[in-house]
Amino acid sequence: MTEPDVRALQRRLAEFAAARDWQPFHTPKNLAAALSVEAAELLEIFQWSTPEQAARVMDEPGSAARVTDEVADVLAYLLQFCEVLGIDVLAALAAKIERNESRFPIGDASRGGHSSE
């Protein structure tokens, strides 16, 4: 089996929703809300854990399965959101990386800090 590409995954998600008549609910607002909820469920797995415990989350099969499922949910809603709005998710990411490379050139000022903007 070959690895699915982003467009193929988006088509599968669209077909899954269409077969269940879910398209009326897949508005940008609803998908953004669902994405936020799933991201919060991913965060919940790490709530109250120490940095060391968080770093080892994939070592235990139960927590690894939970993390993997939540990551899949986040990605599924993100891909559906992008499909509904006509956003090429990989092009958007590439453009953002390029902007960040310009905004944060390698040098003393960019060392040690972190920004996800």
ABEGO torsion letter per residue (X at the ends): XBBBBAAAAAAAAAAAAAAAGAAAABBAAAAAAAAAAAAAAAAAAABGBBAAAAAAAAABAAAAAAAAAAAAAAAAAAAAAAAAAGBBAAAAAAAAAAAAAAABBBEAAABGBBBAX
